[in-house]
Amino acid sequence: IILTSDGRVNNAMLSPSFRKEKIYEVELNKEINDMQVKQLSSGVYITTTLQRDKKNKEVTAMTLPCKVKRLSGINNDRKLEFTLIEGRNRQIRKMVESIGFNVINLHRVSFGGIKLRGSGLGEGDWVELDEDEMGIIQKSIDISDKKR
């Protein structure tokens, strides 16, 4: 979570038009083969609920291509890293379910180039962004301002 009172940060980091990368580590319920990994990275059909004007509408559409790679280590035949540029509701869970798998564990590790530092932080703890992370946000704001 990034806390800010600057609305430009929200727009620059969250607007879908800027296609910020979100990286997740995912553990599946069973082994996945290379063909299935390729299928996920190419895009699969999922159903999501769009909420507009206080009305819900279910839409089935292909996900955008994304990067999916195996993670090294124990049970690496079940652990993947997903890099998405879109952010549909429960997207990764729905993607893997579409090819017969379930998510056991899912953890976002990076958002828009900022690595999440959740390790070692307890409930209610926080850290300030470092100089490099502030630079990423400033660059995003500058790009956002130019597109207006």
Salt bridges, closest charged atoms under 4 A:
ASP6 OD2 - ARG8 NH2 2.87
GLU21 OE2 - LYS67 NZ 3.45
GLU27 OE2 - ARG78 NH2 2.53
ASP34 OD1 - ARG70 NH2 2.99
GLU81 OE2 - LYS69 NZ 3.68
GLU86 OE1 - ARG88 NH1 3.57
GLU133 OE1 - ARG117 NH2 2.86
ASP145 OD2 - ARG8 NH1 3.90
